[in-house]
Every structure is written in C-alpha cells, then in structure tokens.
Amino acid sequence: MLPPELPPLPALTRAESEFIDCWLEVVDQLGRINPARATRTYGALRAAQALAVRAAALRDALALMHARGENELHTPTLARALRVLDGERRAARITVPPESTS
C-alpha cells in the first residue's frame, strides 16, 4: 500500500522557496539545540554552529526578496507551504515539552 499523497506545494517564487527552506533549516537546528529536548552537548554544539550558517542563509534569502521588490510576505501561501513541508512538527521541537505527571 502506498503512503497518502501529499498536497502540492503552492506556487512560490524562487526567493520565497529559498526563504521557506532556510527558515525550516533554522527551526531544525533550534530544535536540536533545545535544552528541554537535547541529550548530548556535542550534538547541541554542532547544531549551534550550523545555526549561524543557516541564519546567514535566511538573512540572505530575505535580502534577495527585498532587493527584487518582493516587499510583502504572502502569509497564507507561505503557511500552506510550511504545512506541506511538515513545518508544524518541526517547529514543535523548539517548544518546551509538557511536564510529565509521573
């Protein structure tokens, strides 16, 4: 049996696609660093090092959008793209998990 087909990504400019990809990479690194979830200092250190590179790429993607005259973020479209790319689950790794009741 095949897995369910994902909904298609909304139409994005190349700069918007880069923005979304970079944002998700930053979120992934922050999730790896999250002190409420991380288990190893070395892994968190590596994620923190990668975060600086990913944040610079995110900055560059936004600067490119601005330079091209893309001055508005089309929030509903970008949110749809994030949902298709599993952004909700990935962003949830940044939060503090609920306190266990054991």
C-alpha distances in whole Angstrom, upper triangle without the diagonal:
4,7,9,12,15,18,20,23,27,29,31,34,34,36,34,31,33,34,31,30,33,33,30,31,34,32,30,33,35,32,33,36,36,39,37,34,35,36,37,40,40,36,38,40,38,36,40,41,38,38,41,40,37,39,42,39,38,42,42,39,41,44,43,41,45,47,45,46,43,44,42,39,36,35,33,31,31,30,27,26,26,24,21,22,22,26,26,24,26,29,29,30,33,34,36,34,35,38,36,38,39
4,6,8,12,15,17,20,23,26,28,30,30,33,30,27,29,31,27,26,30,30,26,28,31,29,27,31,32,30,31,34,34,37,35,32,33,34,36,39,38,34,36,38,36,34,37,38,35,35,38,37,34,36,38,35,35,38,38,35,37,40,39,38,41,43,41,42,39,41,39,35,33,32,29,28,28,26,23,23,23,21,18,19,19,23,23,22,24,27,27,28,31,32,34,32,34,37,36,38,39
4,6,9,12,15,17,21,24,25,28,28,30,28,25,27,28,24,23,27,27,23,25,28,26,24,28,29,26,27,31,31,34,32,29,30,32,33,36,35,31,33,35,33,31,34,35,32,32,35,34,31,33,35,33,32,35,36,33,34,38,36,35,38,40,39,40,36,38,36,32,30,29,26,25,24,23,20,20,20,17,15,16,15,19,20,18,20,23,23,24,27,29,31,29,30,33,33,35,36
4,6,9,12,15,18,21,23,26,27,29,26,23,26,27,23,23,26,26,23,25,28,25,24,28,29,27,28,32,31,34,32,30,31,33,35,37,37,33,34,36,34,32,35,36,33,32,36,34,31,33,35,32,31,35,35,32,33,36,35,34,37,39,37,38,34,36,33,30,27,26,23,22,22,21,18,17,18,15,13,14,14,18,18,18,20,22,23,24,27,28,30,29,30,33,33,35,36
4,7,9,12,15,18,20,23,24,26,23,21,23,24,21,21,24,24,21,23,26,25,24,27,29,27,28,32,31,35,33,31,32,34,35,38,37,33,34,36,34,31,34,35,32,31,34,33,29,31,33,30,29,32,32,29,31,34,32,31,34,36,34,35,31,33,31,27,25,24,21,19,20,19,16,15,16,14,11,13,14,17,18,18,20,22,23,24,27,29,31,30,32,35,35,37,39
4,6,9,12,15,17,20,21,23,20,17,20,21,17,17,21,20,18,20,23,21,21,24,26,24,26,29,29,32,31,28,30,32,34,35,35,31,31,34,32,29,31,32,29,28,31,30,26,28,30,27,25,29,29,26,27,30,29,27,31,33,31,31,28,30,27,24,21,20,18,16,16,15,12,11,12,10,7,9,10,14,15,15,17,19,20,22,24,26,29,28,29,33,33,36,37
4,7,9,12,15,18,19,21,18,16,19,20,17,17,21,20,18,21,24,22,22,26,27,25,27,30,30,33,32,30,32,34,36,37,37,33,33,35,33,30,32,34,30,29,32,30,27,28,30,27,25,28,28,25,26,29,28,25,29,31,29,29,25,27,25,21,19,18,15,13,14,13,10,10,12,9,7,10,11,14,15,16,18,19,21,23,25,26,29,29,30,34,35,37,39
4,6,9,11,15,16,18,16,14,17,18,15,16,19,19,18,20,23,22,22,26,27,26,28,31,31,34,34,31,33,35,37,38,37,33,33,35,33,30,32,33,29,28,31,29,25,27,28,25,23,26,26,23,24,27,25,23,26,28,26,26,23,25,23,20,17,17,15,12,13,13,10,9,12,11,7,10,13,15,17,18,19,20,22,24,26,28,31,31,33,36,37,40,42
4,6,8,12,13,15,12,10,13,14,11,13,16,16,15,18,20,19,20,23,24,24,26,29,29,32,32,30,31,34,35,36,35,31,31,33,31,28,29,30,27,26,28,26,22,23,25,22,20,23,22,19,20,23,21,19,22,24,22,23,19,21,19,16,14,14,12,9,10,11,8,6,9,9,6,8,12,13,15,17,17,18,21,23,24,26,29,29,32,35,37,39,41
4,6,10,12,14,11,10,14,14,12,14,17,17,16,19,21,21,22,25,26,26,28,30,30,34,34,32,33,36,37,38,37,34,33,35,33,30,31,32,28,27,29,27,23,24,25,22,20,22,22,18,19,22,20,17,21,23,20,20,17,19,16,14,11,12,10,6,8,10,7,6,10,11,9,11,14,14,17,19,19,20,22,25,25,27,31,31,33,37,38,41,43
4,7,10,12,9,9,13,14,12,14,17,17,18,20,22,22,23,26,27,28,30,32,32,36,36,34,35,38,39,40,39,35,35,36,34,31,32,32,29,27,29,27,24,24,25,21,20,22,21,17,18,20,18,15,19,20,17,18,15,17,15,13,11,13,12,8,9,12,10,9,13,14,12,14,17,17,20,22,22,22,25,27,28,29,33,34,36,40,41,44,47
4,6,8,6,6,9,10,10,12,14,15,15,18,20,20,21,24,25,26,28,30,30,34,34,33,33,37,37,37,36,33,32,33,31,28,29,29,26,24,25,24,20,21,21,18,16,18,17,13,14,17,14,12,15,17,14,15,12,14,13,11,10,12,12,8,8,12,11,9,12,14,13,13,17,16,19,21,20,21,24,26,26,28,32,33,35,39,41,44,46
4,5,5,6,9,10,11,12,14,15,17,18,20,21,23,25,26,27,29,30,31,35,36,34,35,38,38,38,37,34,33,34,31,28,29,29,26,24,25,23,20,20,20,17,15,17,15,11,12,14,11,9,13,14,11,12,10,13,12,11,11,13,14,11,11,14,14,12,14,17,16,16,20,19,22,24,23,23,26,28,27,30,34,35,38,41,43,46,48
4,5,5,6,9,10,11,12,14,15,17,18,20,21,23,24,26,27,29,30,34,35,33,33,36,36,36,34,31,31,31,29,26,27,26,23,22,22,20,17,18,17,14,13,15,13,10,12,13,10,9,13,13,11,13,11,15,15,13,14,16,17,14,13,16,16,13,15,18,17,16,19,19,22,24,22,22,26,27,27,30,33,35,38,41,43,46,48
4,5,5,6,9,10,10,12,14,15,16,18,20,21,22,24,26,27,28,32,33,32,32,35,35,34,33,30,29,29,27,25,25,24,21,20,20,18,15,15,15,12,10,12,10,6,8,9,7,6,10,10,9,11,9,12,12,11,12,14,16,14,12,15,16,13,15,18,18,16,20,18,21,23,21,21,25,26,25,28,31,33,36,39,42,45,47
4,5,5,6,9,10,10,12,14,15,16,18,20,21,22,24,26,27,30,31,30,30,34,34,33,33,30,28,29,27,24,25,25,21,20,20,19,16,15,16,13,11,12,12,8,8,11,10,7,11,13,11,12,9,11,11,9,9,11,13,10,8,11,12,10,11,15,15,14,17,15,18,20,19,18,22,23,23,25,29,31,33,37,39,42,44
4,5,5,6,9,10,11,12,14,15,17,19,20,21,23,25,26,29,30,29,29,32,32,32,31,28,27,28,25,22,23,23,20,19,20,18,15,15,16,12,11,14,13,9,11,14,12,10,14,16,14,16,13,15,14,12,12,13,14,11,9,12,12,9,10,13,13,11,15,14,17,19,17,17,21,22,22,25,28,30,33,36,38,41,43
4,5,5,6,8,10,10,12,14,15,17,18,20,21,23,24,28,29,27,27,30,30,30,28,25,25,25,23,20,21,20,17,16,17,14,11,12,12,9,8,11,9,6,9,11,10,10,13,14,14,16,13,15,15,13,14,15,17,14,11,14,15,12,12,16,15,13,16,15,18,20,17,17,21,22,21,24,28,29,33,36,38,41,43
4,6,5,6,9,10,11,12,14,15,16,18,20,21,22,26,27,26,26,29,29,29,28,25,24,24,22,19,20,20,17,15,16,14,11,11,11,9,6,9,9,5,6,10,9,8,11,14,13,15,12,13,13,10,12,12,15,13,9,12,14,11,11,15,15,13,15,13,16,18,16,15,19,20,19,22,25,27,30,33,36,39,41
4,6,5,6,9,10,11,12,14,15,16,19,20,21,25,25,24,24,28,28,28,27,24,23,24,22,19,20,20,17,15,17,15,12,12,14,11,9,12,12,9,10,14,13,12,15,17,17,18,14,16,14,11,12,11,13,11,7,9,11,8,7,11,11,9,12,9,13,15,13,13,16,17,17,20,23,25,28,31,33,36,38
4,5,5,6,9,10,11,13,14,15,17,19,20,24,25,23,23,26,26,26,25,22,21,22,19,17,18,18,15,13,15,13,10,11,13,10,8,12,12,10,12,15,14,14,17,19,18,20,17,19,18,15,15,15,16,14,11,13,13,10,9,12,12,9,12,10,14,15,12,13,17,17,17,20,24,25,28,31,33,36,38
4,5,5,6,9,10,11,12,14,16,17,18,22,23,22,21,25,24,24,23,20,19,19,17,14,15,15,12,10,12,10,6,8,9,6,5,9,9,8,10,13,13,13,16,17,18,19,17,18,18,15,17,16,18,16,13,14,16,13,11,15,15,12,14,12,15,16,13,13,17,16,16,19,23,24,28,31,33,36,38
4,5,5,6,9,10,11,12,14,15,16,20,21,20,20,24,24,23,23,20,18,19,18,14,15,16,13,11,12,12,8,8,11,9,6,10,11,10,10,14,14,14,16,19,19,20,17,17,17,13,15,14,16,15,11,12,14,12,10,13,14,11,12,9,12,14,11,10,14,14,13,16,20,22,25,28,30,33,35
4,5,5,6,9,10,10,12,14,15,19,20,18,18,21,22,22,22,18,17,19,17,13,15,16,13,11,14,13,9,10,13,11,9,13,15,13,14,17,18,17,20,22,22,23,20,21,19,16,17,15,17,15,12,12,13,11,8,11,12,9,9,7,10,11,8,8,12,12,12,15,18,20,23,26,28,31,33
4,5,5,6,9,10,11,13,14,18,19,17,17,20,20,20,19,15,15,16,14,10,12,13,9,8,11,10,6,9,11,10,9,12,14,13,14,17,18,18,20,22,23,24,22,22,22,19,20,19,20,19,15,16,17,14,12,15,15,11,12,10,13,13,9,10,14,12,12,16,19,21,24,27,29,32,34
4,5,5,6,9,10,11,12,16,17,16,16,19,19,18,18,15,13,14,13,9,10,11,9,6,9,9,6,6,10,9,8,11,13,13,14,16,18,18,20,22,23,24,22,22,21,18,20,18,20,20,16,16,18,16,13,16,17,14,14,11,14,14,10,10,13,12,10,14,17,19,23,25,28,31,33
4,5,5,6,9,10,10,14,15,14,14,18,18,18,18,15,13,15,14,11,11,14,11,9,12,13,9,10,13,13,11,14,16,15,16,19,20,20,22,24,25,26,23,23,22,18,20,17,19,19,15,14,17,15,11,14,15,12,11,9,10,10,7,6,9,8,7,11,14,16,19,22,24,28,30
4,5,5,6,9,10,14,15,12,12,15,16,16,16,13,11,14,12,9,11,13,10,9,13,13,10,11,15,14,13,16,18,17,18,21,22,22,25,27,27,28,26,26,25,22,22,20,22,21,17,17,18,16,13,15,16,12,11,9,11,10,6,7,10,8,8,12,15,16,20,22,24,27,29
4,5,5,6,9,12,14,12,11,14,14,14,13,10,9,10,9,5,7,9,7,6,10,10,8,10,13,13,13,15,18,17,19,21,22,23,25,27,28,29,27,27,26,23,25,23,24,24,20,20,22,19,16,18,19,16,15,13,15,14,10,10,12,10,9,13,15,17,21,23,25,28,29
4,5,5,6,10,11,10,10,14,14,14,14,11,9,11,11,7,8,11,10,7,11,12,10,11,14,15,14,16,19,19,19,22,23,24,25,28,29,30,27,27,26,23,24,22,24,24,20,19,22,20,16,18,20,17,16,13,14,13,10,9,10,8,6,10,12,14,18,20,22,26,27
4,5,5,9,9,8,8,12,13,13,14,11,9,12,12,9,10,13,12,10,14,15,13,14,18,18,16,19,22,21,22,25,26,26,28,30,31,32,29,29,28,24,25,23,24,24,21,19,21,20,16,17,19,16,14,12,12,10,8,7,8,5,5,8,10,12,15,18,19,23,24
4,6,8,10,8,6,9,10,10,11,7,6,9,9,6,8,11,10,10,13,15,13,15,18,18,18,20,23,22,24,26,28,28,30,32,33,34,31,31,30,27,28,26,27,27,23,22,24,22,19,20,21,18,16,15,15,13,10,11,11,8,8,11,12,14,17,19,20,24,25
4,6,9,8,6,9,9,9,10,8,5,7,9,6,7,10,10,9,12,15,14,14,17,18,18,20,23,23,24,26,28,28,30,32,33,34,32,31,31,28,29,27,29,29,25,24,26,24,21,22,24,21,19,17,18,16,13,13,13,10,8,11,12,14,17,19,21,24,25
4,5,5,6,9,11,11,13,11,8,11,13,10,10,14,14,12,15,18,16,16,20,21,20,22,25,25,25,27,29,29,31,33,35,35,32,32,31,28,29,26,28,28,25,23,25,24,21,22,24,21,19,17,16,14,12,11,11,8,6,8,8,10,14,15,17,21,22
4,5,5,8,10,9,12,11,8,11,14,12,12,15,16,15,18,20,19,19,23,24,23,25,28,28,28,31,33,33,34,37,38,39,36,35,34,31,33,30,31,32,28,27,29,28,24,25,27,25,22,20,19,18,16,15,14,11,9,10,9,11,14,14,16,20,20
4,6,9,11,12,15,14,11,15,17,15,15,19,19,18,20,23,22,22,25,26,25,27,30,30,30,32,34,34,35,38,39,40,37,36,35,31,32,29,30,31,28,26,28,28,24,24,26,24,21,19,18,16,15,14,12,9,9,8,6,7,10,10,12,16,17
4,6,10,11,14,11,10,14,15,13,14,18,18,17,20,22,20,21,24,25,24,26,29,29,29,32,34,34,35,38,39,39,36,36,35,31,32,29,30,30,27,25,27,26,22,22,24,22,19,18,17,14,13,13,11,8,8,9,8,8,11,12,13,17,18
4,6,8,10,8,7,10,12,10,12,15,15,15,18,20,19,20,23,24,23,26,28,28,29,32,33,34,35,37,39,40,37,37,35,32,33,31,32,32,28,27,29,27,24,24,26,23,20,19,19,16,14,15,14,10,10,12,11,12,15,16,16,20,20
4,7,9,8,8,11,13,12,14,17,17,18,21,22,22,23,26,27,27,29,31,31,32,35,36,37,39,41,42,43,40,40,39,36,37,34,35,35,32,30,32,30,27,27,29,26,23,22,22,19,17,18,17,13,14,15,14,14,17,17,17,20,20
4,6,5,6,9,10,11,12,15,16,17,19,21,21,22,25,26,26,28,30,31,32,34,36,37,38,40,42,43,40,40,40,37,38,36,37,37,33,32,33,32,28,29,30,27,25,24,24,21,19,20,19,16,16,18,17,17,20,20,21,24,24
4,5,5,6,9,10,10,12,14,15,17,19,20,21,23,24,25,27,29,30,31,33,35,36,37,39,40,42,40,39,39,36,38,36,37,37,33,32,34,32,29,30,31,28,26,25,25,23,20,21,21,17,17,18,18,19,22,22,23,26,26
4,5,5,6,9,10,11,12,14,16,17,18,20,22,23,24,26,28,29,30,32,33,35,36,38,39,41,39,39,39,36,38,36,37,37,33,33,34,32,29,30,31,28,26,25,26,24,21,22,22,18,18,21,20,21,25,25,26,29,29
4,5,5,6,9,10,11,12,15,16,16,18,20,21,22,24,26,26,28,30,31,32,34,36,37,39,36,37,36,33,35,33,34,33,30,29,31,28,25,27,27,24,22,22,22,20,17,18,19,15,15,18,18,19,23,23,24,28,28
4,5,5,6,9,10,10,13,15,15,16,19,20,20,22,24,25,26,28,30,31,32,34,36,37,35,35,34,31,33,31,32,32,28,28,30,28,24,26,27,23,22,21,21,19,16,17,17,13,13,15,16,17,21,22,23,27,27
4,5,5,6,9,10,11,13,14,15,17,19,20,21,23,25,26,27,29,31,32,33,35,37,35,35,35,32,34,32,34,34,30,30,32,29,26,28,29,26,25,23,24,22,19,19,20,17,16,19,19,21,24,25,26,30,30
4,5,5,6,9,10,11,12,14,16,17,18,20,22,23,25,26,27,29,31,32,33,35,33,34,34,31,33,31,33,32,29,28,30,28,25,27,27,24,23,22,23,21,18,19,20,17,16,20,20,22,26,27,28,32,32
4,5,5,6,9,10,10,12,14,15,16,18,20,20,22,24,25,26,28,30,31,33,30,31,30,28,29,28,29,29,25,25,27,24,21,23,24,20,20,18,20,18,15,15,17,13,13,16,18,19,23,25,26,30,31
4,5,5,7,9,10,10,13,15,15,17,19,20,21,23,24,26,27,29,30,32,30,30,30,27,29,28,30,29,26,26,28,26,23,25,26,23,22,20,21,20,17,16,18,15,13,17,18,20,24,25,27,31,32
4,5,6,7,9,10,12,13,15,16,18,19,21,22,24,25,27,28,30,31,30,30,31,28,30,29,32,31,27,27,29,27,24,27,28,24,24,22,24,23,19,19,21,18,17,20,22,24,27,29,31,34,35
4,5,5,6,9,10,11,12,14,15,17,19,20,21,23,25,26,27,29,27,28,28,26,28,27,29,28,24,24,26,23,21,24,24,20,21,19,21,20,16,17,19,17,16,19,21,23,27,29,31,34,35
4,5,5,6,8,10,10,12,14,15,16,18,20,21,22,24,26,27,25,25,25,23,25,24,26,25,22,22,24,22,19,22,23,19,19,17,19,19,15,15,17,15,13,17,19,21,25,27,29,33,34
4,6,5,6,9,10,11,12,14,16,16,18,20,21,22,24,26,25,25,25,23,26,25,28,27,23,24,26,24,22,25,26,22,23,20,22,22,18,18,20,18,16,20,22,25,28,30,32,36,37
4,5,5,6,9,10,11,12,15,15,17,19,20,21,23,25,23,24,25,23,25,25,27,26,22,24,26,23,21,24,25,21,22,20,23,22,19,19,22,20,18,22,24,27,30,32,34,38,39
4,5,5,6,9,10,10,12,14,15,17,18,20,21,23,21,22,22,20,22,21,24,22,19,20,22,19,17,20,21,17,18,16,19,19,15,15,19,17,16,19,22,24,28,30,32,36,38
4,5,5,6,9,10,11,12,14,15,17,18,20,21,20,20,20,18,21,20,23,22,18,19,22,20,18,21,22,19,20,17,19,20,16,15,19,18,15,19,22,24,28,30,33,36,38
4,5,5,6,9,10,10,12,14,15,16,18,20,19,19,20,19,22,22,25,24,20,22,24,21,20,24,24,21,22,20,23,23,20,19,22,21,19,23,25,28,32,34,36,40,42
4,5,5,6,9,10,10,12,14,15,16,19,17,18,19,17,20,20,23,21,18,20,22,19,18,21,22,19,20,18,21,22,18,18,22,21,20,23,26,28,32,35,37,40,42
4,5,5,6,9,10,11,12,14,16,17,15,16,16,14,17,17,19,18,15,17,19,16,15,19,19,17,18,16,19,20,17,16,19,19,18,21,24,26,30,32,35,38,40
4,5,5,6,9,10,11,12,14,16,14,14,16,14,18,18,21,20,17,19,21,19,18,22,23,20,22,19,22,23,20,19,22,22,20,23,26,29,32,35,37,41,43
4,5,5,6,9,10,10,12,14,13,14,16,15,18,19,22,21,18,20,22,20,19,23,23,21,23,21,24,25,22,21,25,25,23,26,29,32,35,38,40,44,46
4,5,5,6,9,10,11,13,11,13,14,12,15,16,19,17,14,17,19,16,16,20,20,18,20,18,21,23,20,19,23,23,22,25,29,31,34,37,39,43,45
4,5,5,6,9,10,11,9,10,11,10,13,14,17,16,13,16,19,17,16,20,21,19,21,18,21,23,21,19,23,24,22,25,28,31,33,36,39,42,45
4,5,5,6,9,10,10,10,12,13,16,17,21,19,17,20,22,20,20,24,25,23,25,22,25,27,24,23,27,27,25,28,31,34,37,40,42,46,48
4,5,5,6,9,9,10,13,13,16,18,21,19,17,20,22,19,20,24,24,22,25,22,26,28,25,24,28,28,27,30,33,35,39,42,44,47,50
4,6,5,6,5,7,9,9,12,14,17,15,14,17,19,17,18,21,22,21,23,21,24,26,24,23,27,28,26,29,32,35,37,41,43,46,49
4,5,5,5,6,9,10,13,16,19,18,16,19,21,20,20,24,25,24,26,23,26,29,26,25,28,29,28,30,33,36,39,42,44,48,50
4,5,7,9,12,14,16,19,22,21,19,22,24,22,23,27,27,26,29,26,29,31,29,28,32,32,30,33,36,39,42,45,48,51,53
4,6,8,11,13,15,18,21,19,18,21,23,21,22,26,26,25,28,26,29,31,29,28,32,33,31,34,37,40,42,46,48,51,54
4,5,9,11,13,16,19,18,17,21,22,21,22,26,26,26,28,26,29,31,30,28,32,33,32,34,37,40,42,45,48,51,54
4,6,8,10,13,15,14,13,17,18,17,19,22,22,22,25,23,25,28,26,25,28,30,29,31,34,36,39,42,45,48,50
4,7,10,12,15,15,14,17,19,19,20,23,24,24,26,23,25,28,27,25,28,30,28,30,33,36,38,41,44,47,50
4,6,9,12,12,11,14,16,16,17,20,21,21,23,21,22,26,25,23,26,28,26,28,31,33,35,39,42,44,47
4,6,9,9,8,10,13,13,13,16,18,18,20,17,19,22,21,19,22,24,23,24,28,30,32,36,38,41,44
4,6,6,6,9,10,11,12,14,16,17,19,16,18,21,21,19,22,25,24,25,29,30,32,36,38,41,44
4,5,5,6,8,10,10,12,14,15,16,14,15,18,18,16,19,22,21,22,25,27,29,32,35,37,40
4,6,5,6,9,10,11,13,14,15,14,14,18,18,17,19,22,22,23,26,27,29,32,35,37,40
4,5,5,6,9,10,11,13,15,13,15,18,18,18,20,23,23,24,28,29,30,34,36,39,41
4,5,5,6,9,10,11,12,11,13,16,15,14,17,20,19,21,25,26,28,32,34,37,39
4,5,5,6,9,10,11,9,10,13,13,12,15,18,18,19,22,23,25,29,31,33,36
4,5,5,6,9,10,9,11,14,14,14,16,19,20,21,25,25,27,30,32,35,37
4,5,5,6,9,8,11,13,13,14,16,18,19,21,25,25,27,31,33,35,38
4,5,5,6,5,7,10,10,10,13,15,15,17,21,21,24,27,29,32,34
4,5,5,5,6,9,10,11,12,15,16,17,21,21,23,26,28,30,33
4,6,7,9,11,12,13,15,17,19,20,24,23,26,29,30,33,35
4,6,9,9,9,11,13,15,16,19,22,22,25,28,29,32,34
4,6,6,6,9,10,12,14,16,19,18,21,24,25,28,30
4,6,5,6,8,10,11,13,17,17,20,23,25,28,30
4,5,5,6,9,10,11,15,15,17,20,22,25,27
4,6,5,7,10,11,13,13,15,19,20,23,25
4,5,6,8,10,13,13,16,20,21,24,26
4,5,6,8,11,12,15,18,20,24,26
4,5,6,9,9,12,15,17,20,22
4,6,8,8,12,15,16,20,22
4,7,9,12,15,17,21,23
4,6,9,12,15,18,20
4,7,9,12,15,17
4,6,9,12,14
4,6,9,12
4,6,9
4,6
4
